[in-house]
Amino acid sequence: MTGAMTFTEPTERTELRAAVSAFASEYGQEYYRARAKEGAYLTDLWKAAGELGYLGVNIPEEYGGGGGGIGDLAAVLEELSAAGCPTLMMVVSPAICGTVLSRFGTPEQRQRWLPGLADASTIMAFAITEPDAGSNAHRLTTTARRDGDEWVLNGRKTFISGVDVADAVLVVGRIEDERTGRLSAALFVVPTDTPGFEKQQIEMDLLSPDHQFQLFMDDVRLPADALVGDPDAGLLQLFAGLNPERIMAASMSTGIARNALARAVDYAKERTVWRDTPIGAHQGLSHPLAQVKIELEQARIMTQFAALRYDSGDDAGAGEAANMAKYAAAEVCVRTVDQAVQTLGGNGLASEYGLGAALTSARLSRIAPVSREMILNYVAQQSLGLPKSY
Ligand SMILES: Cc1cc2nc3c(=O)[nH]c(=O)nc-3n(C[C@H](O)[C@H](O)[C@H](O)COP(=O)(O)OP(=O)(O)OC[C@H]3O[C@@H](n4cnc5c(N)ncnc54)[C@H](O)[C@@H]3O)c2cc1C
């Protein structure tokens, strides 16, 4: 969407939200939990949502996508999450990988990957985090060297989501500039069946169908066109994926918070333990719920604002808004789920209500894809002009 700033979402977006919400309610929390407990992915939901075009709303129409913006894709993820089906793979596959390839892929790369991302028949994971680099992307050691017509990739990655269901991984590495010898960022599309590419699942205390993996890349040989776009534009490509990533992460958090808040409110209206007064009448419970409702709407507006700026082509302006939205959404997500657990008393931790597991999912939003502290660093330095400590 382009044009004037507005705090009212366009009609098509509102209709998209309603359609996705109705679709997701047929799956809901029980489906999500059952799949997660089986160690299985949300394959049915993903496939059906893909066929309906929900997972490729941001991919250009010429490749079979919806031709919309990140605001549309974020609305889809928020509604899925609010219905109890948050999936990290939406942050990764259509948002990060879809954006990077749409904006920077060569015509051949777009043709090869975008139609599959548009109907979600292709899933692409995204790998930047390394064991010895963590939040510091300048310390990445995954390196590609040129060997004739091929690239040879070596490195390790960690906490990479969804490699078990992915057809390919968009790997952030570095290449050596032949003239200067300097290492510069470069993105490679690595099909998961490439020889030398190995994965190992990390045991996590998260009840989620999205699994995390360590990746081992030992002399992974890739064709020349595995390198995304222009070799001189690696950093630009990487940054282009980051604002969509933060906007999507924020939307997943606000969706999880909406889900928890709705369940807490329903419970607080019904449950009575003193005479006939529902527990929701006690201000010790109603005020904290009202507070998170206010903060949730603030985070949602900030997220929509960030998406609007991004979709109107203002990458620089979107950066600050996307970081702030991601921070606000993660904070309110943690607080809302915590208050929802409190509202349900013992039932807050009973498996039947599913809020105990939501505590860890909510907690994740403060850590990934970018930690709370790294956002505060960004705002301290970029928005406030304060000096850097690291
Ligand atoms: C469930 C899950 C899914 C994930 N999926 C993916 C994925 O698909 N792809 C991918 O590439 N990565 C993924 N990640 C990795 C995630 O992005 C990182 O965990 C995150 O960026 C933090 O990096 P780290 O864990 O190495 O922490 P570290 O960088 O080691 O940081 C540890 C702590 O130190 C703080 N810290 C670090 N530097 C500073 C500083 N300068 N100032 C103040 N505090 C600082 C951090 O904020 C954090 O609190 C995932 C992680 C999880 C848990």
The ligand as an SDF file (V2000), in Angstrom:
LIG
                    3D

 53 58  0  0  0  0  0  0  0  0999 V2000
   13.3650  -20.2430   18.7520 C   0  0  0  0  0  0  0  0  0  0  0  0
   14.4240  -19.4960   18.0090 C   0  0  0  0  0  0  0  0  0  0  0  0
   14.3530  -19.4110   16.6400 C   0  0  0  0  0  0  0  0  0  0  0  0
   15.3690  -18.7790   15.9160 C   0  0  0  0  0  0  0  0  0  0  0  0
   15.3240  -18.7830   14.5400 N   0  0  0  0  0  0  0  0  0  0  0  0
   16.3890  -18.2800   13.8480 C   0  0  0  0  0  0  0  0  0  0  0  0
   16.4240  -18.4050   12.4230 C   0  0  0  0  0  0  0  0  0  0  0  0
   15.5080  -18.9570   11.7830 O   0  0  0  0  0  0  0  0  0  0  0  0
   17.5180  -17.9120   11.7690 N   0  0  0  0  0  0  0  0  0  0  0  0
   18.5630  -17.2980   12.4230 C   0  0  0  0  0  0  0  0  0  0  0  0
   19.4920  -16.8860   11.7760 O   0  0  0  0  0  0  0  0  0  0  0  0
   18.5450  -17.1740   13.7850 N   0  0  0  0  0  0  0  0  0  0  0  0
   17.4890  -17.6520   14.5030 C   0  0  0  0  0  0  0  0  0  0  0  0
   17.4730  -17.5590   15.8820 N   0  0  0  0  0  0  0  0  0  0  0  0
   18.5990  -16.9180   16.5740 C   0  0  0  0  0  0  0  0  0  0  0  0
   18.2440  -15.5730   17.2020 C   0  0  0  0  0  0  0  0  0  0  0  0
   18.1110  -14.6070   16.2020 O   0  0  0  0  0  0  0  0  0  0  0  0
   19.3480  -15.2590   18.2240 C   0  0  0  0  0  0  0  0  0  0  0  0
   19.1670  -16.1570   19.3060 O   0  0  0  0  0  0  0  0  0  0  0  0
   19.3050  -13.8380   18.6890 C   0  0  0  0  0  0  0  0  0  0  0  0
   19.6140  -12.9650   17.6430 O   0  0  0  0  0  0  0  0  0  0  0  0
   20.2840  -13.5980   19.8460 C   0  0  0  0  0  0  0  0  0  0  0  0
   21.5490  -14.1130   19.5330 O   0  0  0  0  0  0  0  0  0  0  0  0
   22.2640  -15.1160   20.5590 P   0  0  0  0  0  0  0  0  0  0  0  0
   21.2910  -16.1570   20.9590 O   0  0  0  0  0  0  0  0  0  0  0  0
   23.5520  -15.5590   19.9880 O   0  0  0  0  0  0  0  0  0  0  0  0
   22.5450  -14.2550   21.8390 O   0  0  0  0  0  0  0  0  0  0  0  0
   23.8610  -13.3970   22.1600 P   0  0  0  0  0  0  0  0  0  0  0  0
   24.2240  -12.5330   21.0130 O   0  0  0  0  0  0  0  0  0  0  0  0
   24.8890  -14.3100   22.7260 O   0  0  0  0  0  0  0  0  0  0  0  0
   23.3010  -12.4710   23.3200 O   0  0  0  0  0  0  0  0  0  0  0  0
   23.0610  -12.9480   24.6480 C   0  0  0  0  0  0  0  0  0  0  0  0
   22.4940  -11.7990   25.4700 C   0  0  0  0  0  0  0  0  0  0  0  0
   23.4310  -10.7010   25.4530 O   0  0  0  0  0  0  0  0  0  0  0  0
   22.7720   -9.5410   24.9960 C   0  0  0  0  0  0  0  0  0  0  0  0
   23.7300   -8.6970   24.2530 N   0  0  0  0  0  0  0  0  0  0  0  0
   24.5510   -9.0720   23.2370 C   0  0  0  0  0  0  0  0  0  0  0  0
   25.2260   -8.0110   22.7740 N   0  0  0  0  0  0  0  0  0  0  0  0
   24.8330   -6.9340   23.5090 C   0  0  0  0  0  0  0  0  0  0  0  0
   25.1630   -5.5560   23.5110 C   0  0  0  0  0  0  0  0  0  0  0  0
   26.0330   -5.0230   22.6370 N   0  0  0  0  0  0  0  0  0  0  0  0
   24.5220   -4.7520   24.3870 N   0  0  0  0  0  0  0  0  0  0  0  0
   23.6290   -5.2510   25.2790 C   0  0  0  0  0  0  0  0  0  0  0  0
   23.2910   -6.5490   25.3300 N   0  0  0  0  0  0  0  0  0  0  0  0
   23.8720   -7.3820   24.4580 C   0  0  0  0  0  0  0  0  0  0  0  0
   21.6510  -10.0250   24.1090 C   0  0  0  0  0  0  0  0  0  0  0  0
   20.6260   -9.0610   23.9670 O   0  0  0  0  0  0  0  0  0  0  0  0
   21.1840  -11.2460   24.8830 C   0  0  0  0  0  0  0  0  0  0  0  0
   20.3240  -10.8620   25.9140 O   0  0  0  0  0  0  0  0  0  0  0  0
   16.4540  -18.1610   16.6110 C   0  0  0  0  0  0  0  0  0  0  0  0
   16.5000  -18.2190   18.0110 C   0  0  0  0  0  0  0  0  0  0  0  0
   15.5200  -18.8890   18.7130 C   0  0  0  0  0  0  0  0  0  0  0  0
   15.6390  -18.9700   20.2090 C   0  0  0  0  0  0  0  0  0  0  0  0
  1  2  1  0
  2  3  1  0
  2 52  2  0
  3  4  2  0
  4  5  1  0
  4 50  1  0
  5  6  2  0
  6  7  1  0
  6 13  1  0
  7  8  2  0
  7  9  1  0
  9 10  1  0
 10 11  2  0
 10 12  1  0
 12 13  2  0
 13 14  1  0
 14 15  1  0
 14 50  1  0
 15 16  1  0
 16 17  1  0
 16 18  1  0
 18 19  1  0
 18 20  1  0
 20 21  1  0
 20 22  1  0
 22 23  1  0
 23 24  1  0
 24 25  2  0
 24 26  1  0
 24 27  1  0
 27 28  1  0
 28 29  2  0
 28 30  1  0
 28 31  1  0
 31 32  1  0
 32 33  1  0
 33 34  1  0
 33 48  1  0
 34 35  1  0
 35 36  1  0
 35 46  1  0
 36 37  1  0
 36 45  1  0
 37 38  2  0
 38 39  1  0
 39 40  1  0
 39 45  2  0
 40 41  1  0
 40 42  2  0
 42 43  1  0
 43 44  2  0
 44 45  1  0
 46 47  1  0
 46 48  1  0
 48 49  1  0
 50 51  2  0
 51 52  1  0
 52 53  1  0
M  END
$$$$
